[in-house]
Amino acid sequence: LGTLVQNQGKQAESAKVSWKILDASGKTVATAEASSQSVDIDGCVAFTATATLTDPALWSVDTPILYSAIVTVEMDGKTRDAERVSFGVRTVLFDADKGLFLNGKSIKIQGTCNHQDHAGVGAAVPDRLQWLRLGVLKEMGGNAVRTSHNMPTPEWVEGCDRMGLMMMCETRQMSSSPEGMVQLETMVKRYRNSPSLLLWSIGN
């Protein structure tokens, strides 16, 4: 578990970060708390801690079970910020001879390439339309999607997490140039808690 805390106040403050892990039913299954640290004005400090999930329910295409982490930041004893982050627990193994294993089980990727090209709607896509599209892909037997050729919207990624669709995530700039690698790093960090994400791509 890790969180960055930035102090935009007028004086140095003592900060503390805590985490509460909830299962799919909303039950608290783990907690963690990082030691207090002083954060200077305009300063940024990293807080880390460890939490253990006993016998976690695994995310898969058939059972897309999600957990939630509630992260709370206290400054000088007062709650200043909080965020709820969804995540899943699963293992992924790519074997050169035997293919993909999800949670130790062999699985074949049956996916589609998906541009953000919703005819008649444009790029400002309603969330419901994205979920509808993912639902149709799943009904036709798909278990994976590839985004082309841009970082997907958070709503698309959330839909894959909740509906059990594996994802290959692609950047906008098809290049391994310094700028292209920065875009790739940003994409990986943005969606690193999403269990649907198995692969990242810099282009065709």
C-alpha positions as CSV (number, residue, x, y, z in Angstrom):
1,L,0.0,0.0,0.0
2,G,1.3,3.4,-0.9
3,T,0.1,7.0,-0.9
4,L,1.7,10.4,-1.6
5,V,0.7,13.3,0.6
6,Q,1.4,16.9,-0.5
7,N,1.1,19.9,1.9
8,Q,-0.3,23.0,0.3
9,G,-0.8,24.7,3.5
10,K,1.0,27.6,5.2
11,Q,3.1,25.6,7.6
12,A,4.6,22.2,8.1
13,E,2.1,19.6,9.4
14,S,2.2,16.1,10.8
15,A,0.4,13.7,8.6
16,K,-0.8,10.1,9.1
17,V,-2.2,7.8,6.4
18,S,-4.4,4.7,7.1
19,W,-6.1,2.1,4.9
20,K,-9.2,0.0,5.3
21,I,-9.8,-2.9,3.0
22,L,-13.4,-3.9,2.3
23,D,-14.6,-7.1,0.5
24,A,-17.4,-7.2,-2.1
25,S,-20.1,-7.2,0.6
26,G,-18.6,-4.1,2.3
27,K,-17.1,-6.0,5.3
28,T,-13.7,-4.8,6.6
29,V,-11.2,-7.6,6.0
30,A,-7.9,-5.8,6.7
31,T,-6.5,-2.5,7.9
32,A,-3.1,-0.8,7.9
33,E,-1.6,2.4,9.2
34,A,1.6,4.2,8.3
35,S,3.8,6.0,10.8
36,S,3.2,9.8,11.1
37,Q,5.6,12.0,9.2
38,S,6.1,15.8,9.0
39,V,5.2,17.3,5.6
40,D,6.9,20.6,4.8
41,I,5.1,23.5,3.0
42,D,4.7,22.5,-0.7
43,G,6.4,19.3,0.2
44,C,5.4,15.7,-0.8
45,V,6.0,12.6,1.4
46,A,5.4,8.9,0.5
47,F,3.6,6.7,3.1
48,T,3.7,3.0,2.8
49,A,2.2,0.1,4.9
50,T,1.4,-3.6,4.5
51,A,-2.0,-5.3,4.9
52,T,-2.6,-9.0,4.6
53,L,-5.7,-10.5,3.0
54,T,-6.4,-14.0,4.3
55,D,-7.7,-16.4,1.6
56,P,-8.8,-13.6,-0.8
57,A,-11.5,-14.1,-3.3
58,L,-9.9,-14.1,-6.8
59,W,-10.8,-11.9,-9.7
60,S,-11.5,-13.8,-13.0
61,V,-13.6,-13.5,-16.2
62,D,-16.3,-15.7,-14.6
63,T,-16.1,-14.2,-11.1
64,P,-15.0,-10.5,-11.3
65,I,-14.8,-10.0,-7.5
66,L,-13.5,-6.6,-6.4
67,Y,-12.2,-5.3,-3.2
68,S,-12.1,-1.6,-2.1
69,A,-9.4,0.2,-0.2
70,I,-10.4,3.4,1.7
71,V,-7.4,5.6,2.1
72,T,-7.6,8.3,4.7
73,V,-5.2,11.2,5.2
74,E,-5.1,13.0,8.6
75,M,-3.1,16.3,9.1
76,D,-2.5,17.3,12.7
77,G,-5.3,15.0,13.9
78,K,-7.9,16.2,11.4
79,T,-9.2,14.2,8.4
80,R,-8.1,16.2,5.3
81,D,-8.7,13.8,2.5
82,A,-10.0,10.3,1.7
83,E,-10.4,8.2,-1.4
84,R,-12.0,4.8,-2.3
85,V,-9.9,2.7,-4.7
86,S,-11.3,-0.6,-6.2
87,F,-8.9,-3.4,-6.9
88,G,-8.9,-7.2,-7.5
89,V,-6.7,-10.1,-6.5
90,R,-5.4,-12.5,-9.2
91,T,-2.3,-14.1,-10.7
92,V,-1.2,-13.9,-14.3
93,L,1.4,-16.1,-16.0
94,F,2.4,-16.1,-19.7
95,D,4.2,-19.3,-20.7
96,A,6.0,-19.4,-24.0
97,D,4.8,-23.0,-24.7
98,K,1.5,-23.2,-22.8
99,G,0.0,-19.7,-23.2
100,L,-1.9,-17.6,-20.6
101,F,-2.7,-18.8,-17.1
102,L,-5.2,-16.8,-15.0
103,N,-5.1,-17.8,-11.3
104,G,-3.2,-20.9,-12.3
105,K,-5.8,-22.0,-14.9
106,S,-5.2,-22.1,-18.7
107,I,-7.3,-19.5,-20.5
108,K,-7.6,-18.5,-24.2
109,I,-7.9,-14.9,-25.0
110,Q,-11.0,-14.3,-27.2
111,G,-11.0,-10.6,-27.7
112,T,-11.7,-7.7,-30.0
113,C,-9.9,-4.5,-30.9
114,N,-12.0,-1.5,-29.8
115,H,-11.6,2.1,-31.1
116,Q,-13.4,4.9,-29.4
117,D,-15.7,5.3,-32.4
118,H,-19.3,5.4,-31.2
119,A,-21.2,6.4,-34.3
120,G,-23.6,9.3,-33.8
121,V,-22.2,10.1,-30.4
122,G,-18.6,11.2,-30.8
123,A,-15.9,11.1,-28.1
124,A,-18.0,12.4,-25.2
125,V,-19.5,9.0,-24.6
126,P,-22.1,8.4,-21.9
127,D,-21.0,5.9,-19.3
128,R,-24.1,3.7,-20.0
129,L,-23.1,3.4,-23.7
130,Q,-19.6,2.1,-22.8
131,W,-21.1,-0.5,-20.4
132,L,-23.7,-1.5,-23.1
133,R,-20.9,-2.1,-25.6
134,L,-18.9,-4.2,-23.2
135,G,-22.0,-6.2,-22.3
136,V,-22.6,-6.9,-26.0
137,L,-19.0,-8.1,-26.5
138,K,-19.3,-10.4,-23.5
139,E,-22.6,-11.8,-24.7
140,M,-21.0,-12.7,-28.1
141,G,-18.4,-14.8,-26.3
142,G,-15.6,-12.3,-25.8
143,N,-13.4,-12.3,-22.7
144,A,-10.9,-9.6,-23.6
145,V,-10.6,-6.2,-25.3
146,R,-7.8,-4.1,-26.7
147,T,-8.0,-0.3,-26.6
148,S,-6.9,1.4,-29.8
149,H,-5.1,3.7,-30.0
150,N,-5.3,5.7,-26.8
151,M,-5.5,5.4,-23.0
152,P,-9.0,4.3,-22.2
153,T,-11.4,6.3,-20.1
154,P,-11.7,5.3,-16.4
155,E,-15.3,4.2,-17.1
156,W,-14.3,1.7,-19.8
157,V,-11.6,0.2,-17.4
158,E,-14.1,0.1,-14.5
159,G,-16.6,-1.7,-16.8
160,C,-14.0,-4.3,-17.7
161,D,-13.1,-4.8,-14.0
162,R,-16.7,-5.3,-13.0
163,M,-17.8,-7.4,-15.9
164,G,-14.8,-9.7,-16.1
165,L,-13.2,-8.7,-19.4
166,M,-9.4,-8.9,-19.6
167,M,-7.7,-5.9,-21.2
168,M,-4.7,-4.9,-23.4
169,C,-4.3,-1.2,-22.8
170,E,-2.6,1.0,-25.5
171,T,-1.1,4.4,-25.4
172,R,-1.8,7.2,-28.0
173,Q,1.7,7.7,-29.2
174,M,3.0,4.6,-31.0
175,S,6.7,5.2,-30.1
176,S,9.4,4.1,-27.7
177,S,10.7,7.7,-27.7
178,P,11.2,9.4,-24.4
179,E,7.8,11.1,-24.7
180,G,6.2,7.8,-25.7
181,M,7.7,6.1,-22.7
182,V,6.4,8.8,-20.4
183,Q,2.9,8.2,-21.8
184,L,3.3,4.5,-21.2
185,E,4.4,5.0,-17.6
186,T,1.5,7.4,-17.0
187,M,-1.0,4.8,-18.3
188,V,0.5,1.9,-16.3
189,K,0.4,4.0,-13.1
190,R,-3.1,5.3,-13.7
191,Y,-4.7,1.8,-14.0
192,R,-2.3,-0.3,-12.0
193,N,-5.0,-1.3,-9.5
194,S,-7.3,-2.7,-12.2
195,P,-7.4,-6.5,-12.2
196,S,-8.7,-6.6,-15.8
197,L,-5.4,-5.2,-17.1
198,L,-3.0,-7.9,-18.3
199,L,-1.0,-6.3,-21.1
200,W,0.2,-2.8,-22.1
201,S,1.0,-1.7,-25.6
202,I,2.8,1.2,-27.3
203,G,1.0,0.5,-30.6
204,N,0.5,-1.8,-33.5
